[in-house]
Amino acid sequence: MEVPYILDVLVSVLLLIGLFFLLTGTFGLLRLKDVYTRMHATSKSTTFGVVGVVLASLLYLRYLGLSSGLKEFLIVIFLFLTAPVGAHMIARAAYRVGVSLWQGGVVDDFKKWLEANQS
Amino acid sequence: MITPFVSAIVLVGITLSILLSAYRALRGPTIPDRVVALDNIAINLVAAIIVVSIRAQSAIYIDVALVLAILSFLGTVAAAKYLLRGTVIDGSPLHTRRPG
């Protein structure tokens, strides 16, 4: 089916923005030093990557009349709600299990909090 | 019509991203590293399925992506609880032994 040229370009740009963010998150997952910084890279940038791709799909399918766009919005809302929650739970579990920070890390506020609340 | 061409490139890029994340999931020094990498793979799969929905011009794949996002979040939460308490469902003696 034919779509107008401006929509074609817009969908392509949104797809490429999404790919850029997804690859950035994976690059951070590979290159950063400990689990907390890796999580910081993936949970932020991959969420925005999926949002870019979902917006492209919303524009395209909505123009073609194939989808109302509500489920795409549901995916966006769900990801914005659950990505920070999941990252927070994994970071908390990793700290409690005893995964150490990178040697070059300079601040550890949770350790100070734990020491203050144990005594 | 550049969308089919660009979406093919994006699919290849997402596949590359999944492979690199799989390297971290296999190699990762600690278990939380693996959990984060698997979560990243699931998010990338959601994006890939949505790109496939654009290429196929079909809205059915959106449901698949939504269910995969929900399952990925559930898996992450279950792994976090398992690491924290040694069990997934609360109420076992391990939970009462180690609060927090």
Backbone of each chain as ProteinMPNN parsed JSONL, in Angstrom:
{"seq_chain_A": "MEVPYILDVLVSVLLLIGLFFLLTGTFGLLRLKDVYTRMHATSKSTTFGVVGVVLASLLYLRYLGLSSGLKEFLIVIFLFLTAPVGAHMIARAAYRVGVSLWQGGVVDDFKKWLEANQS", "coords_chain_A": {"N_chain_A": [[0.837, -1.201, 0.0], [0.355, 2.281, -0.622], [1.982, 4.967, 0.955], [2.071, 8.425, 1.962], [4.859, 10.594, 1.102], [5.988, 12.103, 3.173], [5.173, 10.787, 5.481], [6.458, 8.384, 5.091], [9.169, 9.143, 5.308], [9.14, 10.074, 7.94], [8.476, 7.782, 9.455], [10.699, 6.213, 8.855], [12.777, 7.734, 9.978], [12.064, 7.66, 12.685], [12.34, 4.928, 13.155], [15.096, 4.627, 12.782], [16.054, 6.227, 14.84], [15.155, 4.729, 17.007], [16.684, 2.385, 16.613], [19.225, 3.438, 16.998], [19.159, 4.09, 19.755], [18.744, 1.565, 20.875], [21.077, 0.193, 20.125], [22.926, 1.776, 21.44], [22.323, 1.238, 24.134], [23.0, -1.501, 24.234], [25.703, -1.336, 23.658], [26.596, 0.02, 25.935], [25.988, -1.97, 27.775], [27.89, -3.845, 27.083], [30.359, -2.52, 27.431], [30.605, -1.109, 29.852], [31.569, -1.028, 33.397], [30.66, -2.297, 35.828], [27.813, -4.079, 37.269], [25.87, -2.269, 37.985], [26.269, 0.117, 36.541], [25.985, -0.928, 34.001], [23.305, -1.66, 34.019], [22.186, 0.848, 34.281], [22.764, 1.881, 31.763], [21.309, 0.162, 30.002], [18.609, 0.156, 30.888], [17.651, 2.726, 30.54], [18.256, 3.618, 27.849], [17.345, 1.562, 26.144], [14.644, 1.571, 26.643], [13.867, 4.026, 25.505], [14.559, 3.421, 22.897], [12.715, 1.393, 22.197], [10.427, 2.915, 22.414], [10.735, 4.731, 20.299], [10.587, 2.968, 18.073], [8.027, 1.954, 18.469], [6.46, 4.246, 18.161], [6.895, 4.754, 15.447], [5.647, 2.487, 14.355], [3.062, 2.994, 15.249], [2.331, 5.355, 13.839], [2.478, 4.413, 11.191], [0.765, 2.086, 10.994], [-1.559, 3.194, 11.9], [-2.097, 5.1, 9.957], [-2.579, 3.442, 7.775], [-4.926, 2.356, 8.624], [-5.05, 0.004, 10.01], [-4.733, -0.366, 12.679], [-5.859, 0.838, 15.846], [-4.118, 2.095, 17.509], [-4.126, 2.038, 20.249], [-3.019, -0.155, 21.575], [-0.337, 0.132, 21.045], [0.21, 2.453, 22.495], [-0.278, 1.353, 24.959], [1.881, -0.412, 25.215], [3.971, 1.456, 25.35], [3.338, 2.877, 27.72], [3.439, 0.781, 29.552], [6.13, 0.0, 29.366], [7.422, 2.335, 30.262], [6.542, 2.311, 32.866], [7.477, -0.141, 33.939], [10.205, -0.594, 33.344], [11.985, 1.059, 34.998], [11.223, -0.011, 37.503], [11.882, -2.748, 37.355], [14.668, -2.543, 36.934], [15.426, -1.307, 39.285], [14.757, -3.297, 41.167], [16.501, -5.361, 40.431], [18.974, -4.114, 40.858], [18.894, -3.674, 43.603], [18.717, -6.318, 44.543], [21.177, -7.26, 43.593], [22.943, -5.7, 45.087], [22.366, -6.567, 47.679], [23.035, -9.248, 47.498], [25.723, -9.018, 47.223], [27.298, -8.123, 45.142], [30.066, -6.396, 44.052], [30.929, -2.906, 43.727], [32.398, -1.122, 40.933], [35.946, -0.625, 40.95], [36.755, 2.008, 40.519], [34.594, 3.498, 41.311], [33.034, 6.227, 43.045], [31.062, 6.992, 44.828], [28.816, 5.733, 47.241], [25.955, 5.598, 48.339], [24.007, 3.942, 49.388], [25.35, 2.176, 51.038], [26.171, 3.852, 53.115], [23.66, 4.479, 54.119], [22.793, 1.969, 54.976], [24.649, 1.43, 57.017], [24.05, 3.488, 58.781], [21.481, 2.803, 59.546], [21.701, 0.363, 60.763], [22.94, 0.502, 63.232]], "CA_chain_A": [[0.0, 0.0, 0.0], [1.122, 3.519, -0.739], [1.869, 5.972, 2.007], [2.681, 9.672, 1.464], [6.307, 10.644, 1.24], [6.379, 12.669, 4.468], [4.997, 9.733, 6.475], [7.532, 7.429, 4.829], [10.405, 9.66, 5.903], [8.974, 10.168, 9.398], [8.561, 6.425, 10.007], [12.085, 5.752, 8.743], [13.606, 8.443, 10.959], [11.755, 7.127, 14.014], [12.951, 3.593, 13.252], [16.551, 4.758, 12.945], [16.29, 6.725, 16.204], [15.003, 3.581, 17.892], [17.848, 1.504, 16.46], [20.373, 4.097, 17.636], [19.095, 3.959, 21.208], [18.919, 0.154, 21.245], [22.497, -0.153, 19.998], [23.653, 2.464, 22.509], [22.141, 0.473, 25.363], [23.777, -2.727, 24.175], [27.114, -0.959, 23.751], [26.858, 0.244, 27.349], [25.969, -3.282, 28.448], [29.148, -4.55, 26.827], [31.608, -1.808, 27.713], [30.722, -0.508, 31.183], [32.462, -1.798, 34.25], [30.005, -3.195, 36.78], [26.433, -4.388, 36.905], [24.989, -1.115, 38.211], [26.373, 1.026, 35.396], [25.404, -1.598, 32.821], [21.857, -1.535, 34.129], [21.875, 2.249, 34.009], [22.771, 2.088, 30.312], [20.277, -0.56, 29.249], [17.21, 0.422, 31.241], [17.214, 3.998, 29.99], [18.289, 3.827, 26.408], [16.518, 0.615, 25.392], [13.253, 2.013, 26.745], [13.625, 5.035, 24.473], [14.623, 2.767, 21.599], [11.436, 0.749, 21.913], [9.418, 3.961, 22.216], [10.867, 5.22, 18.929], [10.06, 1.98, 17.128], [6.572, 1.852, 18.651], [5.833, 5.429, 17.549], [6.908, 4.532, 14.005], [4.585, 1.518, 14.05], [1.76, 3.632, 15.482], [2.015, 6.24, 12.711], [2.317, 3.654, 9.947], [-0.435, 1.253, 11.004], [-2.731, 4.045, 12.075], [-2.422, 5.693, 8.663], [-3.157, 2.419, 6.907], [-6.219, 1.937, 9.141], [-4.982, -1.372, 10.489], [-4.702, -0.421, 14.134], [-6.33, 2.078, 16.458], [-3.004, 2.726, 18.189], [-4.235, 1.953, 21.703], [-2.101, -1.16, 22.116], [1.009, 0.715, 21.005], [0.319, 3.318, 23.673], [-0.206, 0.48, 26.142], [3.265, -0.882, 25.311], [4.809, 2.572, 25.8], [3.066, 3.138, 29.141], [3.925, -0.363, 30.321], [7.6, 0.038, 29.446], [7.83, 3.442, 31.123], [6.285, 1.972, 34.268], [8.133, -1.336, 34.456], [11.66, -0.64, 33.193], [12.668, 1.493, 36.222], [10.931, -0.905, 38.623], [12.701, -3.947, 37.198], [16.08, -2.215, 37.14], [15.626, -1.056, 40.709], [14.736, -4.567, 41.913], [17.732, -6.108, 40.155], [20.095, -3.438, 41.51], [18.772, -3.937, 45.034], [19.089, -7.713, 44.78], [22.614, -7.409, 43.369], [23.66, -5.128, 46.226], [22.169, -7.419, 48.851], [23.776, -10.491, 47.292], [27.111, -8.717, 47.491], [28.062, -7.757, 43.944], [30.802, -5.202, 44.435], [30.994, -1.821, 42.748], [33.66, -0.986, 40.217], [36.986, -0.051, 41.819], [36.842, 3.447, 40.322], [33.402, 4.193, 41.759], [33.395, 7.193, 44.084], [29.983, 7.273, 45.777], [28.004, 4.567, 47.577], [25.049, 6.137, 49.344], [23.223, 2.885, 50.032], [26.185, 1.633, 52.111], [26.055, 4.781, 54.241], [22.318, 4.342, 54.678], [22.724, 0.702, 55.697], [25.415, 1.545, 58.257], [23.341, 4.38, 59.701], [20.252, 2.199, 60.061], [21.941, -0.877, 61.491], [23.343, 0.768, 64.608]], "C_chain_A": [[0.87, 1.248, 0.0], [0.905, 4.411, 0.475], [2.506, 7.243, 1.465], [4.148, 9.76, 1.847], [6.734, 11.127, 2.62], [6.236, 11.618, 5.562], [6.087, 8.675, 6.325], [8.821, 7.871, 5.509], [10.307, 9.672, 7.424], [9.106, 8.801, 10.053], [9.998, 5.922, 9.955], [12.98, 6.416, 9.773], [13.343, 7.917, 12.364], [12.367, 5.744, 14.21], [14.45, 3.7, 13.485], [16.904, 5.323, 14.318], [16.178, 5.57, 17.204], [16.19, 2.646, 17.822], [19.07, 2.108, 17.133], [20.343, 3.897, 19.147], [19.298, 2.513, 21.646], [20.39, -0.239, 21.183], [23.326, 0.55, 21.067], [23.539, 1.706, 23.823], [22.961, -0.8, 25.368], [25.271, -2.449, 24.257], [27.495, -0.682, 25.201], [26.887, -1.05, 28.127], [27.281, -4.024, 28.243], [30.33, -3.844, 27.458], [31.727, -1.291, 29.14], [31.235, -1.531, 32.188], [31.763, -2.729, 35.233], [28.515, -3.246, 36.495], [25.535, -3.165, 37.059], [25.063, -0.13, 37.042], [25.819, 0.384, 34.13], [23.893, -1.471, 32.82], [21.394, -0.119, 33.832], [21.848, 2.514, 32.506], [21.57, 1.429, 29.663], [18.878, -0.077, 29.595], [16.758, 1.775, 30.701], [17.135, 3.955, 28.466], [17.437, 2.807, 25.655], [15.042, 0.965, 25.515], [12.945, 3.054, 25.67], [13.703, 4.438, 23.072], [13.307, 2.111, 21.228], [10.356, 1.793, 21.689], [9.505, 4.537, 20.801], [10.27, 4.265, 17.913], [8.54, 1.887, 17.223], [5.864, 3.058, 18.038], [5.816, 5.302, 16.029], [5.786, 3.582, 13.604], [3.206, 2.136, 14.212], [1.373, 4.515, 14.301], [1.666, 5.432, 11.466], [1.005, 2.885, 9.929], [-1.696, 2.081, 11.166], [-3.12, 4.705, 10.745], [-3.083, 4.678, 7.747], [-4.509, 1.924, 7.403], [-6.237, 0.524, 9.667], [-5.064, -1.466, 12.001], [-5.191, 0.898, 14.689], [-5.214, 2.798, 17.185], [-3.055, 2.625, 19.697], [-3.24, 0.958, 22.287], [-0.666, -0.665, 22.062], [1.217, 1.644, 22.198], [0.43, 2.488, 24.947], [1.214, -0.048, 26.328], [4.162, 0.224, 25.853], [4.615, 2.821, 27.29], [3.625, 2.011, 30.003], [5.439, -0.33, 30.461], [8.068, 1.169, 30.355], [7.578, 3.13, 32.585], [7.215, 0.87, 34.765], [9.647, -1.334, 34.303], [12.388, -0.09, 34.421], [12.446, 0.552, 37.392], [11.801, -2.167, 38.546], [14.172, -3.675, 37.442], [16.367, -1.972, 38.617], [15.662, -2.356, 41.502], [16.011, -5.356, 41.68], [18.925, -5.46, 40.851], [20.088, -3.713, 43.009], [19.196, -5.363, 45.364], [20.593, -7.911, 44.608], [23.395, -6.849, 44.547], [23.549, -6.023, 47.45], [22.935, -8.724, 48.726], [25.267, -10.253, 47.494], [27.947, -8.464, 46.252], [28.745, -6.419, 44.208], [30.749, -4.163, 43.323], [32.34, -1.87, 42.028], [34.669, -0.275, 41.116], [37.054, 1.464, 41.698], [35.61, 4.206, 40.769], [33.702, 5.077, 42.96], [32.293, 7.371, 45.123], [29.154, 6.005, 45.976], [27.056, 4.975, 48.698], [24.285, 5.053, 50.085], [24.008, 2.259, 51.183], [26.105, 2.521, 53.349], [24.698, 4.63, 54.916], [22.216, 3.07, 55.51], [23.457, 0.801, 57.033], [24.693, 2.429, 59.274], [22.13, 3.696, 60.309], [20.479, 0.899, 60.803], [22.271, -0.609, 62.953], [22.188, 1.33, 65.437]], "O_chain_A": [[1.971, 1.261, 0.55], [-0.217, 4.581, 0.95], [3.385, 7.172, 0.606], [4.615, 9.101, 2.776], [7.714, 10.635, 3.18], [7.066, 11.548, 6.468], [6.578, 8.136, 7.317], [9.48, 7.088, 6.192], [11.264, 9.326, 8.118], [9.767, 8.665, 11.083], [10.468, 5.279, 10.894], [13.836, 5.767, 10.374], [14.275, 7.744, 13.15], [12.853, 5.422, 15.294], [15.013, 2.956, 14.289], [17.924, 4.953, 14.9], [16.99, 5.445, 18.121], [16.661, 2.162, 18.851], [19.858, 1.4, 17.759], [21.362, 3.574, 19.757], [19.943, 2.254, 22.661], [20.895, -0.92, 22.076], [24.314, -0.003, 21.551], [24.524, 1.545, 24.543], [23.556, -1.151, 26.387], [26.021, -3.224, 24.851], [28.566, -1.084, 25.657], [27.704, -1.222, 29.032], [27.733, -4.749, 29.129], [31.228, -4.507, 27.977], [32.84, -1.051, 29.606], [31.328, -2.723, 31.896], [32.229, -3.848, 35.451], [28.012, -2.558, 35.607], [24.542, -3.034, 36.342], [24.039, 0.396, 36.604], [25.249, 1.07, 33.282], [23.271, -1.215, 31.789], [20.349, 0.092, 33.216], [21.013, 3.28, 32.023], [20.879, 2.056, 28.859], [18.042, 0.084, 28.706], [15.57, 1.948, 30.427], [16.089, 4.221, 27.875], [16.857, 3.146, 24.623], [14.264, 0.692, 24.601], [11.91, 2.989, 25.007], [13.003, 4.885, 22.163], [12.83, 2.243, 20.101], [9.462, 1.591, 20.867], [8.48, 4.803, 20.173], [9.544, 4.676, 17.009], [7.849, 1.76, 16.212], [4.787, 2.914, 17.458], [4.841, 5.691, 15.386], [5.064, 3.832, 12.639], [2.292, 1.858, 13.435], [0.245, 4.451, 13.812], [0.69, 5.722, 10.775], [0.222, 3.0, 8.986], [-2.758, 1.733, 10.65], [-4.302, 4.854, 10.437], [-4.029, 5.001, 7.029], [-5.18, 1.163, 6.707], [-7.296, -0.096, 9.768], [-5.419, -2.51, 12.548], [-4.974, 1.952, 14.092], [-5.333, 3.992, 17.46], [-2.13, 3.076, 20.373], [-2.68, 1.188, 23.359], [0.139, -0.999, 22.931], [2.271, 1.623, 22.834], [1.131, 2.86, 25.888], [1.705, -0.128, 27.454], [5.011, -0.024, 26.709], [5.583, 2.958, 28.038], [4.213, 2.258, 31.056], [5.976, -0.598, 31.536], [9.004, 0.99, 31.134], [8.3, 3.613, 33.457], [7.696, 0.937, 35.896], [10.328, -2.017, 35.068], [13.347, -0.72, 34.866], [13.356, 0.328, 38.19], [12.38, -2.596, 39.544], [14.856, -4.474, 38.082], [17.407, -2.375, 39.136], [16.488, -2.515, 42.401], [16.55, -5.956, 42.609], [19.792, -6.159, 41.376], [21.133, -3.953, 43.613], [19.928, -5.601, 46.324], [21.217, -8.639, 45.38], [24.391, -7.436, 44.97], [24.525, -6.215, 48.175], [23.431, -9.254, 49.72], [25.997, -11.163, 47.886], [29.172, -8.575, 46.297], [28.091, -5.432, 44.545], [30.552, -4.483, 42.151], [33.275, -2.552, 42.447], [34.302, 0.565, 41.936], [37.377, 2.143, 42.673], [35.559, 5.429, 40.632], [34.529, 4.724, 43.802], [32.573, 7.865, 46.215], [28.832, 5.299, 45.02], [27.329, 4.723, 49.872], [23.951, 5.21, 51.259], [23.422, 1.855, 52.188], [25.988, 2.036, 54.475], [24.602, 4.65, 56.144], [21.639, 3.07, 56.598], [22.966, 0.324, 58.056], [24.719, 2.157, 60.474], [21.779, 3.966, 61.458], [19.55, 0.372, 61.415], [21.919, -1.406, 63.822], [22.359, 1.609, 66.624]]}, "seq_chain_B": "MITPFVSAIVLVGITLSILLSAYRALRGPTIPDRVVALDNIAINLVAAIIVVSIRAQSAIYIDVALVLAILSFLGTVAAAKYLLRGTVIDGSPLHTRRPG", "coords_chain_B": {"N_chain_B": [[9.257, 5.111, -1.362], [10.847, 4.256, 1.218], [10.644, 2.937, 3.54], [10.484, -0.015, 3.72], [13.17, -0.684, 3.091], [14.647, 0.702, 5.11], [13.541, -0.496, 7.38], [14.445, -3.088, 7.098], [17.202, -2.702, 7.477], [17.103, -1.857, 10.145], [16.163, -4.159, 11.374], [18.349, -5.866, 11.007], [20.234, -4.493, 12.537], [19.065, -4.718, 15.096], [19.248, -7.448, 15.446], [22.012, -7.733, 15.575], [22.413, -6.341, 17.957], [21.093, -8.053, 19.736], [22.733, -10.3, 19.567], [25.149, -9.29, 20.615], [24.295, -8.724, 23.21], [23.778, -11.31, 24.028], [26.328, -12.278, 24.219], [27.17, -10.947, 26.541], [25.354, -12.102, 28.31], [26.186, -14.742, 28.335], [28.825, -14.529, 29.175], [28.913, -12.832, 31.363], [30.115, -11.783, 34.517], [28.745, -11.971, 36.995], [25.595, -13.138, 38.415], [23.458, -11.151, 38.404], [24.383, -9.615, 36.224], [23.872, -11.328, 34.079], [21.085, -11.446, 34.251], [20.38, -8.8, 33.661], [21.34, -8.667, 31.044], [19.711, -10.57, 29.781], [17.229, -9.371, 30.109], [17.651, -7.158, 28.509], [17.863, -8.431, 26.031], [15.219, -9.324, 25.761], [13.837, -6.89, 25.584], [14.907, -5.937, 23.211], [13.875, -7.872, 21.519], [11.157, -7.276, 21.64], [11.176, -4.802, 20.307], [12.047, -5.729, 17.799], [9.908, -7.333, 17.002], [7.945, -5.411, 16.711], [8.965, -3.952, 14.576], [8.74, -5.934, 12.647], [5.977, -5.988, 12.5], [5.532, -3.599, 11.172], [6.749, -4.167, 8.722], [5.238, -6.354, 7.802], [2.794, -5.181, 7.656], [0.685, -5.559, 9.508], [-1.408, -5.716, 12.347], [-1.403, -7.646, 14.237], [0.955, -8.465, 15.372], [1.478, -6.632, 17.338], [0.142, -7.39, 19.647], [1.625, -9.656, 20.315], [4.066, -8.468, 20.94], [3.353, -6.965, 23.176], [2.647, -8.959, 25.052], [5.109, -10.221, 25.272], [6.622, -8.176, 26.429], [5.393, -7.983, 28.941], [5.936, -10.549, 29.976], [8.693, -10.447, 30.08], [9.132, -8.5, 32.036], [8.003, -9.828, 34.236], [9.742, -11.995, 34.448], [12.138, -10.698, 35.101], [11.486, -9.589, 37.617], [10.967, -11.937, 39.042], [13.503, -13.136, 38.997], [14.946, -11.239, 40.456], [13.709, -11.414, 42.964], [14.306, -14.029, 43.556], [17.084, -13.935, 43.784], [17.271, -12.284, 45.976], [15.875, -13.481, 48.121], [16.028, -16.215, 47.937], [13.847, -17.619, 47.183], [10.889, -17.607, 45.138], [8.105, -17.34, 45.486], [6.484, -15.93, 48.25], [6.475, -16.733, 51.817], [7.88, -18.954, 52.603], [10.2, -20.63, 54.886], [12.708, -19.472, 54.398], [12.183, -16.863, 53.764], [11.267, -15.744, 56.163], [13.539, -15.975, 57.588], [15.4, -14.219, 56.614], [14.985, -11.061, 56.57], [14.062, -8.149, 54.615]], "CA_chain_B": [[9.051, 4.05, -0.36], [12.11, 3.831, 1.812], [10.401, 2.243, 4.807], [10.933, -1.422, 3.725], [14.629, -0.733, 3.131], [15.127, 1.12, 6.433], [13.154, -1.471, 8.399], [15.365, -4.228, 6.988], [18.446, -2.312, 8.165], [16.848, -1.823, 11.589], [16.096, -5.549, 11.848], [19.718, -6.378, 11.083], [20.874, -3.864, 13.695], [18.531, -5.292, 16.338], [19.834, -8.779, 15.563], [23.381, -7.518, 16.075], [22.306, -5.963, 19.367], [20.743, -9.254, 20.508], [23.919, -11.173, 19.636], [26.108, -8.712, 21.558], [23.759, -8.935, 24.55], [23.947, -12.72, 24.354], [27.71, -12.424, 24.686], [27.211, -10.549, 27.948], [24.596, -13.07, 29.097], [26.989, -15.961, 28.499], [30.125, -14.237, 29.75], [28.759, -11.97, 32.515], [30.775, -12.36, 35.685], [27.827, -12.288, 38.095], [24.237, -13.491, 37.986], [22.704, -9.958, 37.972], [24.785, -9.25, 34.865], [23.122, -12.164, 33.134], [19.67, -11.047, 34.271], [20.263, -7.539, 32.92], [21.534, -8.946, 29.621], [18.524, -11.253, 29.253], [16.191, -8.354, 30.027], [17.961, -6.357, 27.319], [17.498, -9.248, 24.864], [13.762, -9.337, 25.632], [13.407, -5.566, 25.093], [15.263, -5.89, 21.788], [12.929, -8.718, 20.785], [9.916, -6.504, 21.515], [11.374, -3.848, 19.214], [12.118, -6.454, 16.522], [8.567, -7.777, 16.621], [7.191, -4.244, 16.236], [9.452, -3.673, 13.219], [8.121, -6.935, 11.772], [4.589, -5.585, 12.261], [5.538, -2.582, 10.114], [7.081, -4.797, 7.437], [4.147, -7.222, 7.363], [1.576, -4.377, 7.625], [-0.332, -6.297, 10.247], [-1.438, -5.265, 13.738], [-1.441, -8.8, 15.146], [2.239, -8.59, 16.065], [1.516, -5.731, 18.492], [-0.249, -8.201, 20.804], [2.771, -10.507, 20.663], [5.073, -7.631, 21.594], [2.845, -6.602, 24.506], [2.771, -10.13, 25.931], [6.536, -10.459, 25.527], [7.082, -7.166, 27.387], [4.891, -8.355, 30.266], [6.663, -11.732, 30.444], [10.059, -10.042, 30.396], [9.115, -7.845, 33.347], [7.767, -10.851, 35.261], [10.976, -12.766, 34.612], [13.114, -9.879, 35.831], [11.077, -9.489, 39.019], [11.154, -13.243, 39.668], [14.94, -13.343, 39.207], [15.38, -10.364, 41.552], [13.227, -11.969, 44.232], [15.041, -15.255, 43.835], [18.416, -13.558, 44.272], [17.179, -11.595, 47.263], [15.303, -14.263, 49.212], [16.2, -17.651, 47.755], [12.59, -18.205, 46.755], [10.128, -16.66, 44.334], [6.824, -17.125, 46.155], [6.728, -15.663, 49.664], [5.855, -17.611, 52.784], [8.736, -20.076, 52.979], [11.052, -20.294, 56.017], [13.826, -18.61, 54.008], [11.723, -15.469, 53.79], [11.213, -15.261, 57.538], [14.874, -15.978, 58.188], [16.234, -13.102, 56.136], [14.105, -9.957, 56.167], [14.64, -7.112, 53.77]], "C_chain_B": [[10.394, 3.592, 0.179], [11.888, 3.035, 3.09], [10.794, 0.755, 4.776], [12.449, -1.559, 3.813], [15.163, -0.414, 4.526], [14.758, 0.082, 7.488], [14.002, -2.731, 8.309], [16.688, -3.928, 7.686], [18.256, -2.351, 9.678], [16.763, -3.243, 12.146], [17.487, -6.153, 11.972], [20.441, -5.795, 12.306], [20.382, -4.443, 15.006], [19.079, -6.709, 16.542], [21.26, -8.7, 16.09], [23.36, -7.191, 17.562], [21.982, -7.172, 20.24], [21.956, -10.17, 20.644], [24.941, -10.622, 20.634], [25.616, -8.861, 23.0], [23.908, -10.387, 24.977], [25.375, -13.011, 24.794], [27.813, -12.054, 26.159], [26.452, -11.551, 28.82], [25.388, -14.348, 29.313], [28.226, -15.689, 29.338], [30.011, -13.632, 31.143], [29.298, -12.524, 33.81], [29.801, -12.743, 36.795], [26.44, -12.587, 37.544], [23.414, -12.249, 37.638], [23.105, -9.449, 36.599], [23.999, -10.037, 33.831], [21.663, -11.767, 33.077], [19.461, -9.76, 33.476], [20.405, -7.791, 31.425], [20.311, -9.638, 29.024], [17.339, -10.297, 29.152], [16.386, -7.485, 28.786], [17.603, -7.118, 26.042], [15.985, -9.225, 24.661], [13.25, -8.005, 25.094], [13.727, -5.445, 23.6], [14.313, -6.736, 20.951], [11.589, -8.016, 20.606], [10.031, -5.52, 20.352], [11.402, -4.553, 17.864], [10.74, -6.885, 16.062], [7.746, -6.597, 16.108], [7.663, -3.844, 14.837], [8.866, -4.684, 12.226], [6.667, -6.579, 11.496], [4.506, -4.474, 11.221], [5.782, -3.236, 8.76], [5.929, -5.63, 6.904], [2.834, -6.468, 7.197], [0.415, -5.104, 8.284], [-0.254, -5.903, 11.713], [-1.409, -6.42, 14.726], [-0.164, -8.874, 15.978], [2.326, -7.681, 17.289], [1.127, -6.49, 19.763], [0.908, -9.068, 21.273], [3.819, -9.697, 21.424], [4.639, -7.257, 23.006], [3.008, -7.753, 25.489], [4.235, -10.396, 26.249], [7.099, -9.438, 26.511], [6.647, -7.528, 28.796], [5.682, -9.542, 30.817], [8.095, -11.377, 30.821], [10.118, -9.365, 31.765], [8.909, -8.868, 34.463], [9.028, -11.666, 35.516], [12.026, -11.994, 35.39], [12.774, -9.814, 37.313], [11.287, -10.827, 39.73], [12.628, -13.505, 39.935], [15.44, -12.487, 40.358], [14.945, -10.921, 42.892], [13.978, -13.248, 44.582], [16.433, -14.944, 44.366], [18.34, -13.029, 45.696], [16.808, -12.556, 48.383], [15.518, -15.753, 49.068], [14.931, -18.354, 47.358], [11.816, -17.153, 45.978], [8.811, -16.306, 45.005], [7.088, -16.952, 47.647], [6.064, -16.717, 50.545], [6.706, -18.782, 53.204], [9.596, -19.674, 54.178], [12.209, -19.383, 55.653], [13.424, -17.145, 54.107], [11.716, -14.93, 55.213], [12.602, -15.187, 58.159], [15.67, -14.744, 57.806], [15.348, -11.953, 55.687], [14.832, -8.966, 55.29], [14.588, -7.513, 52.358]], "O_chain_B": [[11.001, 2.656, -0.342], [12.842, 2.511, 3.665], [11.398, 0.29, 5.742], [12.961, -2.432, 4.513], [16.004, -1.133, 5.065], [15.549, -0.199, 8.387], [14.256, -3.379, 9.325], [17.233, -4.775, 8.394], [19.13, -2.817, 10.409], [17.231, -3.508, 13.253], [17.773, -6.869, 12.931], [21.16, -6.501, 13.013], [21.169, -4.644, 15.931], [19.343, -7.12, 17.672], [21.666, -9.494, 16.939], [24.177, -7.695, 18.332], [22.515, -7.313, 21.34], [22.184, -10.75, 21.706], [25.531, -11.379, 21.405], [26.413, -9.095, 23.909], [24.139, -10.669, 26.153], [25.609, -13.878, 25.636], [28.462, -12.753, 26.936], [26.863, -11.821, 29.949], [25.274, -14.974, 30.367], [28.633, -16.538, 30.132], [30.862, -13.859, 32.003], [28.963, -13.652, 34.173], [30.014, -13.749, 37.473], [26.146, -12.33, 36.376], [22.707, -12.285, 36.63], [22.269, -8.908, 35.875], [23.523, -9.487, 32.838], [21.058, -11.746, 32.004], [18.499, -9.636, 32.718], [19.68, -7.202, 30.623], [19.914, -9.338, 27.899], [16.537, -10.394, 28.223], [15.427, -7.124, 28.103], [17.1, -6.529, 25.085], [15.511, -9.119, 23.53], [12.347, -7.974, 24.257], [12.927, -4.921, 22.824], [13.981, -6.379, 19.821], [10.954, -8.137, 19.559], [9.127, -5.407, 19.524], [10.849, -4.045, 16.888], [10.428, -6.814, 14.873], [6.945, -6.749, 15.185], [6.853, -3.441, 14.002], [8.534, -4.326, 11.096], [6.164, -6.827, 10.401], [3.534, -4.399, 10.469], [5.12, -2.913, 7.774], [5.661, -5.626, 5.703], [1.866, -7.016, 6.67], [-0.668, -5.248, 7.718], [0.839, -5.769, 12.264], [-1.391, -6.194, 15.936], [-0.188, -9.289, 17.137], [3.143, -7.916, 18.179], [1.706, -6.267, 20.827], [1.148, -9.203, 22.473], [4.385, -10.162, 22.413], [5.457, -7.234, 23.925], [3.45, -7.555, 26.621], [4.567, -10.759, 27.378], [7.949, -9.774, 27.335], [7.425, -7.402, 29.742], [6.057, -9.547, 31.99], [8.65, -11.936, 31.768], [11.029, -9.617, 32.554], [9.555, -8.792, 35.508], [9.345, -11.989, 36.66], [12.722, -12.556, 36.235], [13.649, -9.962, 38.167], [11.729, -10.86, 40.879], [12.977, -14.04, 40.987], [16.263, -12.938, 41.154], [15.714, -10.907, 43.853], [14.253, -13.52, 45.751], [16.912, -15.604, 45.288], [19.22, -13.286, 46.518], [17.359, -12.466, 49.48], [15.216, -16.501, 49.998], [14.929, -19.576, 47.208], [12.052, -15.955, 46.135], [8.437, -15.136, 45.088], [7.829, -17.733, 48.244], [5.214, -17.484, 50.094], [6.303, -19.545, 54.083], [9.714, -18.482, 54.465], [12.661, -18.598, 56.488], [14.228, -16.294, 54.488], [12.114, -13.789, 55.448], [12.83, -14.45, 59.118], [16.512, -14.275, 58.572], [14.993, -11.885, 54.51], [16.061, -8.946, 55.23], [15.032, -6.765, 51.487]]}, "name": "protein", "num_of_chains": 2, "seq": "MEVPYILDVLVSVLLLIGLFFLLTGTFGLLRLKDVYTRMHATSKSTTFGVVGVVLASLLYLRYLGLSSGLKEFLIVIFLFLTAPVGAHMIARAAYRVGVSLWQGGVVDDFKKWLEANQSMITPFVSAIVLVGITLSILLSAYRALRGPTIPDRVVALDNIAINLVAAIIVVSIRAQSAIYIDVALVLAILSFLGTVAAAKYLLRGTVIDGSPLHTRRPG"}
